[in-house]
């Protein structure tokens, strides 16, 4: 059984994904509008590439958060250690490569997921 703050990490990943998506919609409004104006199909060119992947990462974080939340709250199982280690590795590499970014938000979440 998962208890304490660790039990909330799925929900915090969902919130992080929602924040990521909202930030993407604000900062990448013009490229995203261009994708819509181009009809979606084959509409992501070099100028829209970053916007597209920024939004997709937000959705992926939401999905991972939902999965972790379901696993810990409905199935009362801990996520595998590899889940926390992978989030930690991605966030460390991301924070080093892009210090002014949201990768820092994932570090405490990964740390809590890795606690016994």
N, C-alpha and C positions, 0 to 999 in steps of 0.2 A: 504494500500500500504506500502511495506517495502522499506525504503530508507537508505542511508548512508552506513556505514561499515557493518551493520547488513545484508544488502542485499548480501554481499560477503561471508557470513559464510558457505554457501553450498559449494562454490568453495574452501574455505580454508579447509573444511573437506575432500574434494576430494584430495587436495594436501597432507594433513596429511596422508590419506590412501595410496596414491602413495609412499610417503616417507617411511611409515611403511612397505610396500611391498618390496621396493628396499632394505631397511635395512635388512629385513628378508632374501631376496635372497642372500645377501652378508654374513651375519653372520651364516646363516643356510644352506650354500651351500652343505656341505657334507651330512647332513641328508636328504635334499631334493633330492639330487642325488640318495641316497639310496632308497627313495620312488619310483623314476622313474625306477631305476634298478630292483626293486621288482615288477614292472608292475602295480602300483597304487592300484590294487584290494587288499584290506586287507593288505596293505603294511605299515601302520603306527603302528609301535611298540613303546615301551617305549622310545627308543632313538630318534625317529622321532616325537614324540607327540608335543613337544614345537614348533618345526619348522612348523608343519602342522597348529597349531592353531595361530601362529604368522602371517602366510601368510593369513589365513582365516579372521583374524581381520582386516588386511589391506584391503581386498576386501569388508568387511562389512562397514568399514569407507567410502570407495569410494561410495558404494551404498547409505549410509545414506546422504553423501554429495550431491550426484546427486538428491536424493529425496528432500532435503532441498532447493537446488538450483532451481529445477523445481517449487517447491511450491512458493518460494519467487519471482522468476523472471517471470515465465510463468503465474501462477495463481494469482500473486500479493497478496498472503496470508502469514501471519506470521505463522511459525510453532507453534504448541501448546507449552505452557510453560513446559509441562512434558518432551518434547524433550530436552530442555536446562537443566532442573533439572536432568534428567537422565545422560546426558553427564557429568554434574558437579559431580554428586555422583560417577560415575564410575571413573572419573579422580582423585577425592580426595582420594578415597579408594586405587586406584592403585598407586598414588604418595606416600601415606603413606606406603603401603606394599613394593613398589619398588621405593625408592627415585631416583635411577639412572636409569631413564627410560624416555620414551616419553610422559608419562601421563601428564606432565606439559604443553605440547602443547595444550591440550584440555581445560585447565582451562580458559585462556582468551577467547577462542572460546565460551565456555559455558556462560561465563559472558556477552559477547556481545549478545548472543542469548536471554539472560534473560532480557536485557534492554528493557525498554518501548519505 
